[in-house]
Amino acid sequence: MLSWFIGWFQFDPLNIPSFAVPTATINDDNTETELSLSKGSTASTGSAYHPRIRTKYGQRVLWLERPSSSSSSVSDSNEIVNDDNNEIGYHISEQELEPYRSIGDIPIDHILQLLHREGNPLRPGDDLLLMMESVTAAASSASSSSLSSSSSPPVRQEASDVDQAMAEFFETISIVPDWVDLEQLRRGQEVYIAYLPAIATSLYYRSLIAGFSIPKIAAVIRATQYLAPSTSNHNNNNIKDGPAVFQRLLDTGEFCTTSTGLGIEAILPGGIGWKTALHVRFLHAKVRAAILRNYQHHQNTNNNATATANYYDVKKYGIPINQEDMAATLLAFSTNVLMGVSLLAGRPVPEQEKRDYLALWRYLGWLLGVETVAAQIPTTLDTDATFRKPPPLDPCGPGRHHDDKKDTSIENSNGIFQSIIFHLLEPDESSVEISHHLLKACIRTSPFYFRSMLCRRMIGHELADALELPYHPHTLTRISIQFLSTLVLVAIRSYTLLAMVAPSWSPFKCLSIRSRIVQWHTQKLMEYHDKWMATHKSKMAYALRRKRKSSFLDDVHNSNDTTCTDSSDDDKIDIDHHSSTSITTDSVCPFAMTAKPCL
């Protein structure tokens, strides 16, 4: 009883329920050996296909790599079988992960290249989704007219390459894949809603703050200054940049809300969550293209010596927002969140709920451009013939060696997540700067030292020390912060357990407890969405004119403005023009339309 009471107040991110590993591994000679690999080093002992223990910033992992293509055979069903001992692992070596850093979002990158080649690059305010809908509608209308005409058919004008590419992509993305189970997606949405406080806490402290411990991802953040401090306000960034960073966090919250809190219809083709995901995908493609153009400009002019602090070195970091980075982000929102919920609840999330939640994010990842095993890349795209494209990571999918008898999505996602951590997690100065900047954003809601303490208790002391998260200098205040953080975490634990274990108590009364929690959270998410949308158009207009974001919690600026000027090219952009067309697309991600990386 005493141990249970003490455990109720303990939160150990390095010993999360259902993720703990043995203290040692048994070798072939029956001896016990523990392999501790810090700072990203690689084990030089042990077989690649026998379990071994690796440690990264205090987190222990039972490591079993996938067989490489040289030591495995591939069946017709994409099942990878080890020829030696039939042991199959879910971890991927650093060498096998590296090629994914050379792959972006092939279909959208191709479309942007064609637009640029034809002299019509996207400008701030252009809605790529609306353009795709217009092209598709025009092609459909022309086809219908030619079929219904009784006279001789008119001379058909061939569609341009970019129109064909956009129509092909839009047709593909408008069909729900065969591997999607809509009922499972609905259950995955309910998991997010039921554990909303724990998930929000995990997303902020475990995924967002700790995620930018990866320098190769932080480099993109610095290049765009999306969540990083501006270079002009480097020494006092939390004051001026705080509202802008807070707004971008709210935009992320809007994406999560439209993906989970508005029902299954919202994420199906044409729904607002579906549109939001595509706008985020287009944002990533715009940023990728801008960074690559800037890099190429520096290479052509040999101007590397004058590169700014925001300069992104493709040779060092790989293609910006590549498939490994996107997989890491998707797993941060899925697998890492499930780990955080288990940490906060003090018990594992039920297996079926894990599978449902991963299925939801696999579908969302497909919308966002994360390649899946089942996805087909159009064969008409221009690709480098010398580059041997690796198979899709499919981080939330069942894995390359699954069978129909067992769902291995949990094991596969855990293995890929841990593999990426060992490959990329090496905090540097930029990681420290960005993590502190995010913890200081909108400081009025909670003190920096309190947030640092909560973050420490969510990610572990070793990683927190690498990010230089400070303790309060005064002992008494530090103890008070520790006590207060414990109360907050215990409150979240109690509330999470109420939603998690309620269905197991009684078939009637306690089932209603979870359903009432879900209903209340859904109502709050809808209120959040309504408030975000209420000021959306005016905020988009303001952002276009000022070329920056502002918080929707501020007063609405010039809500009657319908035309904004981009000072970079003095082109007029009619905001209401998009919503007044026959195509009913609301641009639900203003930053995706107005973003212009500070390069």
Summary of the structure (lengths in Angstrom):
residues: 599
radius of gyration: 24.9
end to end distance: 59.1
largest distance: 89.3
contacts: 1864
relative contact order: 0.14
helix: 56%
strand: 5%
